[in-house]
Amino acid sequence: MRHTRLDIAHETRKRFVKEVVARLSTAKAQGKFDRLVLVASKQLIGELRQQLGKTAETVTAEVPKDLAHAPIGALSLYLAQRRLI
């Protein structure tokens, strides 16, 4: 069976979501956070929400914006200016 670039991208995204959810769930279970702000593309937020399970109860805000390449300082500033952190 031949995989197209689209198939590979889809599978990569599914694995990414699964990994993020696993890490968030573990961190939540360890008491590392009690509030969570999701910052991602609108589509990715939707995918995360579907998979988060009980961890979704800690989501206090969603920012449908892709800031993946923003420097950490810029992300913190962006969230602070909007009083999300």
N, C-alpha and C positions, 0 to 999 in steps of 0.2 A: 504494500500500500504506500502510495506516495503522499507525502504531507506538503501542503502548500504553505507559503509564508503566513497566510492568514491563520491556518490551523496551528502553526507553531506559536504565533503571537497569542492566540486565544489560550492555548495550553500554558504558556509562560505566565499570562495574566492570572489564570486560575491558580497556578502554583503560588504566585506572589500573594494573592488574596488569602489563600490557605495559610501561608507562612505568617503573614501579618496578624491574622486572626489568632493563630496558635500562640504567637508571642504576646499579644495583648491579653489573651485569656490567662496565660501563665502569670504575667505581671499582675493582673487583677487578683488572681487567686493568692499571690504572694503579698498582697496589700501594698503594692508599689504605687497605686493611684486609686482615687475614688471618683475622679471626674476625667472625662475624655473629650477632646475637641478633635473632630475629624476634619482634616484638610486634604482634599484631593479633588480630582475631577468629579463632576456630578455623577457620572456613570460608575466610577470606582467607589464613591461613597455608597451608592445603592448596592453594589456587590458586597461591600464590607458589611453593611447593615444586615443583609440577608444571612450572612454567615456568623455574625458576632454572638448570637445566642444571648445569654444573660448579661454578657459584657455590654451589650447595647444599652442597658439600663443606665450606664454611667456616662453616656454621650450627653454632654450639656450644650454642644453647639456643632454645627456643620458649616464648613466654609468650602463651597463648591468652586475651588480655584486650584489649579495645578501650580504648586509652588515647589515642585521637586528639585528644581535647579537653583532655587533662591538660597543665598547664604543663611546659615542658622541665625545669625544676628538679625537679618532682615525678616525672617519668619517670626521670630520672637517679637520684634517691633510691630509687625503687621498685626499680630494677635493681641498685643498689649494695647495698641491704639484703638482696637475694637472692643476692648475690655473683656476679652475671651480668656485671658490668663492673668 
